[in-house]
Each structure stands twice: as structure tokens, then as C-alpha cells.
Amino acid sequence: MSSALVVDRPGMLTTVQDRGRWGYQGLGVPVAGPMDWYSHDLANHLVGNDPDAAALEVTLIGPELMAEGPDVLCAVAGAEFDVSVNGSAVPLNRPFAVSNRSRIRVGPRRAGARATLAVRGGFDLPMTFGSRATHLVSRMGPFDGRPLRPGDRLPIGTGTLTVTRTGTLTVNPIIGHLSSDNCECPRSGARVRVVPAAHRERFTDEAWRTLTTARFTITPQSNRMGYRLDGPPLTHVRGADILSEAMPIGAVQVPASGQPILLMADRQTTGGYATIANVITADLPIAGQLAPGDWIEFTACTHAEAIAALRARRRALEGVRP
């Protein structure tokens, strides 16, 4: 008998995600994938999976699931949720076993917005364009591209597992960042680093200074596609509209209103607004842990600093302290 998790209560927004549907954006196919790539990779690492294995992304209010079949090895990483198995608390950022008919409950949230729940073997669900990522807008991915519902059955694979490296695994630094001294409100916002984007010259120098010194608020009109931000307007030099071109995750678009939009995992493949900055890859997981009502600040860094930060994140996943 193969193992599976069955959804009893789906939570607010729980979706199946792998690393995303890369390589097809030029054909108009969106990437999707996790909002917090680090926590996705970390949860898979903890249970011995390849980092591209499909896992669950839990948003704000967690699900309750029942295990079927042989014991399942699980791990939860990312936002600080109270997680329990049959009413007994289990640790975050550590693997734990779940036996047949046991119930996993992802309970109250204390910090962050999104967690990844991974199982050893990954979820064995149909692929679309080589990926099991859920893209909500296009309805692409498992379960017709929708969030999980009660009664959904998630079969667990038995594919090749990676060998976890020896050494001390760094505890998820994302929540640590949210609690650090450079955040005045550790559980309601964060600072992320940016580099200038392709259209930086279409904005005034004052707009760049404003972006990198002001505080913005994530509005309720935000989702996995992007965060609409409220703050001081950013002034264009030559207008907001451009010929549509490819949009990367982390791009900061600025429409004519001057209010920026931070593009996230479910972003459109192309966009027609000028972009002033890009959040660096190492800090995208931090942005992915923010929710409507939280604040966000941007600070400039160099490309060399961005690369060094990403290498540090990768070393942490390999079990080596930066």
C-alpha cells in the first residue's frame, strides 16, 4: 500500500508547489513555484528529497491532513506555525514521522506568512510542462490548478532520494531575519535588498532615493501574483508604459500612479510597466513571508553583494554555516 496525505481541512490557501515551471515563459506559460524558495528547498532537504520535489505551500491559516499507509517522514519550514501530530507538538525545521491514520495539524501562526510541508518522496501528482507547481490564475497544475479542498488525496512518491550532508544545518534564516535588529517591527515587516532594474533610467534620481529610504505597506490587493504597495509615489521621467517584455520574480514595476508593484511567484509572463528595481534572489524568501498589512523597505546593494548573499543561502542549505 502506498502512502498518501488526505485533506481534511485545507486552511486558507494551501497549494502544491515544486520549484516552478521554468523554460516556458517565452511561450506565455507562467512559472509559479514557491513564494519562499528557501523554505521549500529546506523542507525537502530535511526529508532527503531532491529540492524540486513537490511539497505543500501553506498560507496564513494551515490545513489538517490525515496520513494513509506506511509511516511518512515530514518536515515543515518557513513561517512559524504551531504544528502537531495527533495533538502532540512537533518541531519546525526538523523531520518528524507520521504513522497511518495520524492527523497533521498546522495550527496558529506566530510569525511569517507561508510555510512548506514536505514529505519524503514528494507528492506524486501529474505534471504539466514538466512541473507540479500550481498556478492559480491560469488553473495550471495538480487538481486543475486550484487550492486544496477537503477530500483531496495526495499520493506520496517513492522516487530517488538525496543523501543529506553531514554537518550542522543552519536553522531557517528567514524568520531569523524578520526578528533581527534591522527590522523595527519583527513580526509585521522586513527590509529586502534590491539592485537597479533595466528601466532605472526611466525614473528620477529622487524616485530611486524614495524607493530605498521610504517604508511601503503591502495592500489587501496583493496575492501570489504580486504585492501592490502603498507609499510615497515614484516619479517617472519618460512615462510608465513600455513595450511588453519578460518579467522576472522580484521585479518592482511602477505604473502611472507611482505606486510600486512587487512581482511574485504567480506573476504574468510579460509586463508593460517600467521596472525600477529587482529584489535580489537571496531576499525573495523574505518577501515571500510577508502578508497584506505588513510593511516592506528596500535597500540598495551591488550585484557582487547579491551574488555573495545567494551563495551564503545555498551554503546554509548544504548544512555548512555561512
C-alpha positions, 0 to 999 in steps of 0.5 A: 500500500502506498502512502498518501496525505488526505485533506481534511481541512485545507486552511486558507490557501494551501497549494502544491508547489515544486520549484516552478515551471521554468523554460516556458515563459517565452511561450506565455506559460507562467512559472509559479513555484514557491513564494519562499524558495528557501523554505521549500528547498529546506523542507525537502532537504530535511526529508532527503528529497531532491529540492524540486520535489513537490511539497505543500505551500501553506498560507496564513491559516494551515490545513489538517491532513490525515496520513494513509499507509506506511509511516511518512517522514515530514518536515515543515519550514518557513513561517512559524506555525504551531504544528502537531501530530495527533495533538502532540507538538512537533518541531519546525525545521526538523523531520518528524514521522507520521504513522497511518491514520495520524492527523497533521495539524498546522495550527496558529501562526506566530510569525511569517506568512507561508510555510512548506510541508514536505514529505519524503518522496514528494507528492506524486501528482501529474505534471504539466510542462514538466512541473507540479507547481500550481498556478492559480490564475491560469488553473495550471497544475495538480487538481486543475490548478486550484487550492486544496479542498477537503477530500483531496488525496495526495499520493506520496512518491517513492522516487530517488532520494538525496543523501543529506550532508553531514554537518550542522544545518543552519536553522531557517534564516528567514524568520531569523531575519524578520526578528533581527535588529534591522527590522523595527517591527519583527513580526509585521515587516522586513527590509529586502535588498534590491539592485537597479532594474533595466528601466532605472533610467526611466525614473528620477534620481529622487524616485530611486532615493524614495524607493530605498529610504521610504517604508511601503505597506503591502495592500489587501490587493496583493496575492501570489501574483504580486504585492501592490504597495502603498507609499510615497509615489515614484516619479517617472521621467519618460512615462510608465508604459513600455513595450511588453517584455519578460518579467522576472520574480522580484521585479518592482514595476511602477505604473502611472500612479507611482505606486510600486508593484512587487512581482511574485511567484504567480506573476504574468509572463510579460509586463508593460510597466517600467521596472525600477528595481529587482529584489535580489534572489537571496531576499525573495524568501523574505518577501515571500513571508510577508502578508497584506498589512505588513510593511516592506523597505528596500535597500540598495546593494551591488550585484557582487553583494547579491551574488555573495548573499545567494551563495551564503543561502545555498551554503546554509542549505548544504548544512555548512554555516555561512 
